[in-house]
Amino acid sequence: MRVPNQPSKPDQSNTPDDAAADLHSGHRERLRRRFLSGGADAVADYELLELLLFSSRPRSDVKPLAKQLISRFGNFAAVISADPAELSAVSGMGEVSIVALKTAQAAALRLIGQPLIKRPVLSSWDQLVDYCRAAMGHSRVEEVRVLYLDRRNRLIADEVQQRGTVDQAPIYPRELVHRALQIGSSAVILVHNHPSGEPTPSAADIEMTRQVHHALSALGIALHDHLIVTSSKHVSFKQLGLL
């Protein structure tokens, strides 16, 4: 008895999804090898983002997402420095992916900033400026950071006091003085960023610095400097003769 032909079953070992996964796997392996052999200089900004996103999206092609992030924020440093709320607005960016990028930023800041702890920062000025630019220069809103120093000008605390809008962030001298007294700080360095990319002090910046200087001086606490940073520039009030 002849058995009628039966429709053949699809090959479950080679579905389109599996083929795509194999393709992505090959790309990931090649990118990893290129990075390990050549370092960061061997990969583009978007490829470095791909490497960070691999673990959060294990079966997806993350290249389009990485390129979208670069297109939206400008470069690698700006992407990992972006606020989590801004990152979450990008299609495809979930919590795990955001954590991957923010972990990279935290690791970079710790690498730059940790050697400054308990060291005289005035003798490590260039490294301090690099740290402040990395920590704040890419932010799209103004932030005020206060560096508290001991009697030997060693960094004992690094705190963001305020976050504001795209063109202003308030500083409250009383809160700053209270915190300095609380932790036994003898000197302070103020740092804030200009999201516009232009670090020239405004009249409001100068007046605010004058008020902080007056409040600190009344209690014998020095204001060593006020830095304004952007992603690529900085100015020093002391060097400008404003302190």
C-alpha positions as CSV (number, residue, x, y, z in Angstrom):
1,M,0.0,0.0,0.0
2,R,1.4,3.3,-1.0
3,V,1.7,5.9,1.7
4,P,0.7,9.4,0.5
5,N,3.4,12.1,0.6
6,Q,3.3,14.0,3.8
7,P,4.3,17.6,4.0
8,S,7.8,17.9,5.3
9,K,8.3,19.4,8.7
10,P,10.4,22.5,9.0
11,D,13.9,22.0,10.2
12,Q,13.7,23.2,13.8
13,S,17.5,23.4,14.1
14,N,17.7,26.1,11.5
15,T,14.8,28.6,12.0
16,P,15.2,32.2,10.9
17,D,15.5,33.2,14.6
18,D,18.3,30.7,15.1
19,A,20.1,31.9,11.9
20,A,19.9,35.5,13.0
21,A,21.2,34.5,16.4
22,D,24.2,32.7,14.8
23,L,24.9,35.7,12.7
24,H,24.9,38.0,15.7
25,S,27.0,35.5,17.6
26,G,29.6,35.6,14.9
27,H,29.7,39.4,14.9
28,R,30.0,39.6,18.6
29,E,32.9,37.1,18.7
30,R,34.7,39.0,16.0
31,L,34.2,42.3,17.8
32,R,35.4,40.9,21.1
33,R,38.5,39.5,19.5
34,R,39.3,42.8,17.8
35,F,38.8,44.7,21.0
36,L,41.0,42.3,23.0
37,S,43.8,42.4,20.4
38,G,43.7,46.1,19.6
39,G,42.1,47.8,22.7
40,A,39.8,50.7,22.6
41,D,41.6,52.3,19.6
42,A,40.5,49.3,17.4
43,V,36.8,49.9,17.8
44,A,34.5,52.9,17.0
45,D,32.4,54.6,19.7
46,Y,29.2,52.6,18.7
47,E,31.2,49.3,18.8
48,L,32.3,50.1,22.3
49,L,28.7,50.6,23.2
50,E,27.8,47.3,21.5
51,L,30.3,45.5,23.8
52,L,28.6,47.0,26.8
53,L,25.2,46.1,25.6
54,F,26.0,42.5,24.7
55,S,25.3,41.2,28.2
56,S,22.0,43.0,28.6
57,R,20.6,41.9,25.2
58,P,22.2,38.5,24.7
59,R,20.2,37.4,21.5
60,S,19.6,40.8,19.8
61,D,21.5,42.7,17.2
62,V,22.6,45.8,19.3
63,K,24.4,47.6,16.5
64,P,21.3,49.7,15.5
65,L,20.7,50.6,19.1
66,A,24.3,51.6,19.7
67,K,24.3,53.8,16.5
68,Q,21.0,55.3,17.6
69,L,22.5,56.3,21.0
70,I,25.5,57.9,19.3
71,S,23.3,59.8,16.9
72,R,21.1,61.1,19.8
73,F,23.9,62.0,22.3
74,G,26.9,62.7,20.1
75,N,29.7,60.4,21.3
76,F,30.5,57.5,23.7
77,A,31.3,59.7,26.7
78,A,28.0,61.6,26.3
79,V,26.0,58.4,26.0
80,I,27.3,56.8,29.2
81,S,27.0,60.2,31.0
82,A,23.4,60.7,30.0
83,D,20.8,60.8,32.7
84,P,18.9,57.4,33.0
85,A,15.6,59.1,32.2
86,E,17.1,60.3,28.9
87,L,18.5,56.9,28.1
88,S,15.1,55.3,28.9
89,A,13.5,57.5,26.3
90,V,15.5,55.7,23.6
91,S,13.6,52.7,22.1
92,G,15.2,49.5,23.1
93,M,16.9,50.8,26.3
94,G,15.6,48.9,29.3
95,E,16.7,49.0,32.9
96,V,19.4,46.3,32.4
97,S,20.9,48.2,29.4
98,I,20.9,51.5,31.3
99,V,22.6,49.9,34.3
100,A,25.3,48.5,31.9
101,L,26.1,52.0,30.6
102,K,25.9,53.8,33.9
103,T,28.2,51.1,35.4
104,A,30.8,51.9,32.7
105,Q,30.5,55.6,33.6
106,A,30.9,54.9,37.3
107,A,34.0,52.7,36.7
108,A,35.6,55.4,34.6
109,L,35.0,58.1,37.2
110,R,36.3,55.8,40.0
111,L,39.4,55.1,37.9
112,I,40.1,58.9,37.5
113,G,38.9,60.1,40.9
114,Q,40.1,57.4,43.3
115,P,43.8,58.5,43.2
116,L,42.7,62.0,44.4
117,I,41.2,60.7,47.7
118,K,43.4,61.7,50.7
119,R,45.9,63.4,48.4
120,P,46.7,67.2,48.2
121,V,44.5,68.1,45.3
122,L,46.3,71.3,44.6
123,S,49.4,69.3,43.5
124,S,47.2,67.1,41.3
125,W,45.3,69.9,39.6
126,D,45.2,68.6,36.0
127,Q,43.9,65.3,37.2
128,L,41.3,67.1,39.3
129,V,40.1,69.1,36.3
130,D,39.9,65.9,34.2
131,Y,37.8,64.2,36.8
132,C,35.4,67.2,37.1
133,R,35.0,67.4,33.3
134,A,34.3,63.6,33.1
135,A,31.9,63.7,36.0
136,M,29.9,66.8,35.0
137,G,31.0,68.2,31.6
138,H,28.5,66.1,29.6
139,S,25.4,66.8,31.8
140,R,22.6,68.5,30.0
141,V,21.6,70.4,33.2
142,E,23.7,72.5,35.5
143,E,25.1,70.8,38.5
144,V,27.0,72.1,41.5
145,R,29.7,69.9,43.0
146,V,31.6,70.8,46.2
147,L,35.0,69.4,46.9
148,Y,35.8,69.5,50.6
149,L,39.4,69.6,51.7
150,D,41.2,69.1,55.0
151,R,44.0,71.3,56.5
152,R,46.5,69.7,54.2
153,N,44.3,70.3,51.1
154,R,43.5,66.6,50.9
155,L,40.1,65.7,49.4
156,I,37.8,64.3,52.1
157,A,34.5,64.6,50.4
158,D,33.1,65.1,46.9
159,E,29.4,65.9,46.8
160,V,26.9,67.1,44.3
161,Q,25.0,69.8,46.1
162,Q,22.4,70.8,43.6
163,R,21.0,69.9,40.1
164,G,19.2,72.6,38.2
165,T,18.0,73.4,34.7
166,V,19.9,73.9,31.4
167,D,21.2,77.3,32.5
168,Q,21.2,77.5,36.2
169,A,21.6,75.6,39.5
170,P,21.2,77.2,42.8
171,I,23.9,77.2,45.5
172,Y,22.9,77.8,49.1
173,P,25.9,79.2,51.1
174,R,24.3,78.2,54.4
175,E,24.0,74.5,53.4
176,L,27.6,74.5,52.1
177,V,29.0,76.1,55.2
178,H,27.0,73.7,57.4
179,R,28.3,70.7,55.6
180,A,31.9,72.0,55.7
181,L,31.7,72.4,59.5
182,Q,30.0,69.0,59.9
183,I,32.9,67.1,58.3
184,G,35.7,69.3,59.5
185,S,36.6,70.8,56.2
186,S,39.1,73.7,56.1
187,A,38.9,74.6,52.4
188,V,36.4,74.2,49.6
189,I,36.6,74.1,45.8
190,L,33.4,74.8,43.9
191,V,32.7,73.2,40.6
192,H,29.8,73.6,38.2
193,N,29.1,72.9,34.6
194,H,27.8,74.9,31.7
195,P,25.7,72.6,29.4
196,S,26.0,75.3,26.6
197,G,29.6,74.3,26.2
198,E,30.8,77.9,26.9
199,P,32.6,78.1,30.3
200,T,32.8,81.9,30.6
201,P,31.4,83.0,34.0
202,S,28.1,84.8,34.0
203,A,27.3,87.8,36.2
204,A,25.2,85.4,38.3
205,D,28.1,83.0,38.6
206,I,30.4,85.8,39.8
207,E,27.9,87.1,42.4
208,M,27.1,83.6,43.7
209,T,30.8,83.0,44.1
210,R,31.2,86.3,46.0
211,Q,28.4,85.2,48.4
212,V,29.9,81.8,49.0
213,H,33.4,83.2,49.6
214,H,32.0,85.7,52.1
215,A,30.1,83.0,54.0
216,L,33.1,80.7,54.2
217,S,35.6,83.4,55.1
218,A,33.5,84.4,58.1
219,L,34.2,81.0,59.6
220,G,37.8,80.7,58.6
221,I,37.1,78.3,55.7
222,A,39.0,79.0,52.5
223,L,37.5,79.0,49.0
224,H,40.4,77.8,46.9
225,D,38.7,78.1,43.5
226,H,35.6,77.9,41.5
227,L,35.8,75.9,38.3
228,I,33.3,76.0,35.5
229,V,33.6,72.9,33.2
230,T,32.3,71.7,29.9
231,S,33.0,68.5,28.1
232,S,36.1,70.0,26.5
233,K,37.0,73.2,28.4
234,H,37.2,74.7,31.8
235,V,37.9,78.1,33.5
236,S,39.2,78.9,36.9
237,F,38.0,81.9,38.9
238,K,41.3,82.2,40.6
239,Q,43.2,82.3,37.2
240,L,40.7,84.9,36.0
241,G,41.4,87.1,39.0
242,L,37.9,86.7,40.3
243,L,39.0,85.1,43.6
